[in-house]
Amino acid sequence: MQRRTFLTGVAGTGAAVGSMGQAGAVTTLRQDQQGGGTTHTVGMYTEGSDYYFDPVGLYVEPGDTVEWTIESGQHSTASYSQGNPQASNTLIPEGAKSWDSGVISSGSFSYTFRTEGTYDYYCTPHKSLGMVARIVCGSPGGPAEGTEIPDEVGSGIVPESETIVEDKSLEYPYVPGVSHGGPPALFWGGTGVFAATTLYLYSVYDRATGRYDDNEAGEGEY
C-alpha cells in the first residue's frame, strides 16, 4: 500500500495528510520506506528537449532506499508494472512491490528496495520521449533481463545490468564502450579516427596524381 506524506518546513518536521505534488509546493512522497540502508539520489531533469533520470543506471543493496528528486521540470517515477499507467508489461522482479509517484513538480519520492533483481522504470509524461532508467538490487534477475526495454532512451541507452553492478552508478547519457567521458569522449574519439582516415586517403590520392614521379626519376643524377 502506497503511503504518501506531505512535508513542509526547513527541518521537514511539519506533516499533513498525503497528496500529489502541486506547483510551488515542496513535496516528499515515500513508499515502503522502512529500510535503514543507504539512501541513493536520482535526479529528474528537463533540459531543453531532453528529459532524463541521472544516474540512468544505479546499483543498490536490499534495504537501500532510492530518492528521486525533481531538479527541473515536472516528472514521475513508475516501475514497469502491469497496472501502472502506460505499462503493458512487468519488468521488475517477481514478488517486488511496484511504485508510482504520480507527477510531481518539486520535492522527491522515495522507495525502499527489498527484492533482489533488475528494475526498469520510467517517467509517465516523458516515457515516449525516452525517460527510462534501470536499477539493479543485489544481483541482476527477473523479467527485465533478456528483454528489450519498451521505450528507447533519448540520448544513449539503458546500461546493461552487469555494467551497473560493476560501475555502481552510470550518469546520463550512457554510451556503451566509452569510459565515461560520455559523449565528448565519443566525439573526440570519432573525430580522431575521421581525421586519420582522411589524411591517409589524401596521401593515396596525392601520390596517384604522379606529382612525385619526376623527383623520384631524377634522384641520383647529381
Secondary structure, DSSP 4 states (H G I P E B T S, - for coil): --EEEEEESTTS-EEEE-----TT---EEEES----S-EEEEEEEEETTEEEEESSEEEE-TT-EEEEEESSS-B--EES-TTSTT--S--S-TTPPP-B---BSSSEEEEE--S-EEEEEE-GGGGGGT-EEEEEESS--STTTTS--SS--SSS-PPPHHHHHHHSEEPSSP-TT--SSHHHHHHHHHHHHHHHHHHHHHHHHHHHTTTTHHHHHHTT--
